[in-house]
C-alpha cells in the first residue's frame, strides 16, 4: 500500500490495484465505489464486447486505498461515491457529492446508470454468489 497523503498517488495506486485482476483485460474497467464512515462498497465492471462483466474485487488492498482517498477530504462536504474509469491507458475520476444524490434512489440504480453511461446499453453479467469461505473479511 502506498503511504501518502497525495490524492494523485492514491488514484494511481487504485489503478494499479484494479490492473491486478489478470483474469480479464484491465480495460475498459469501471470502479463504482460508495464510502462513508466505516463503510466501503466497491463494484467493478469490465466491458467485454457486447456485455459488461461484474467482477468481485480480487485485491484486498483496494478498499483501504479507497478509504485513504476518502479520508483525505476535509470538512463536512465529502464526496460519497466515486466513478473511476480506466480506458485507453488513462483513468478518469468523477466524485459524487451528497447534494447530487437523490435520497429516494438506491445506490444500485445509480451504479447501473453509471455503467450504462460509460459502456452503453449492454447486459451486465453477475457471477454466482461466493461461498462463505470465499467472502473477504476486513478488519475495521
Residue, then its C-alpha position, 0 to 999 in steps of 0.5 A: x500500500x502506498x503511504x501518502x497523503x497525495x490524492x494523485x498517488x492514491x488514484x494511481x495506486x487504485x489503478x494499479x490495484x484494479x490492473x491486478x485482476x489478470x483474469x480479464x483485460x484491465x480495460x475498459x474497467x469501471x470502479x463504482x465505489x460508495x464510502x462513508x464512515x466505516x463503510x466501503x462498497x466497491x463494484x467493478x465492471x469490465x466491458x467485454x464486447x457486447x456485455x459488461x462483466x461484474x467482477x468481485x474485487x480480487x485485491x484486498x488492498x483496494x478498499x483501504x486505498x479507497x478509504x485513504x482517498x476518502x479520508x483525505x477530504x476535509x470538512x463536512x462536504x465529502x464526496x460519497x461515491x466515486x466513478x473511476x474509469x480506466x480506458x485507453x491507458x488513462x483513468x478518469x475520476x468523477x466524485x459524487x457529492x451528497x447534494x447530487x444524490x437523490x435520497x429516494x434512489x438506491x445506490x444500485x440504480x445509480x451504479x447501473x446508470x453509471x455503467x450504462x453511461x460509460x459502456x452503453x446499453x449492454x447486459x451486465x453479467x453477475x457471477x454466482x454468489x461466493x461461498x462463505x469461505x470465499x467472502x473477504x473479511x476486513x478488519x475495521 
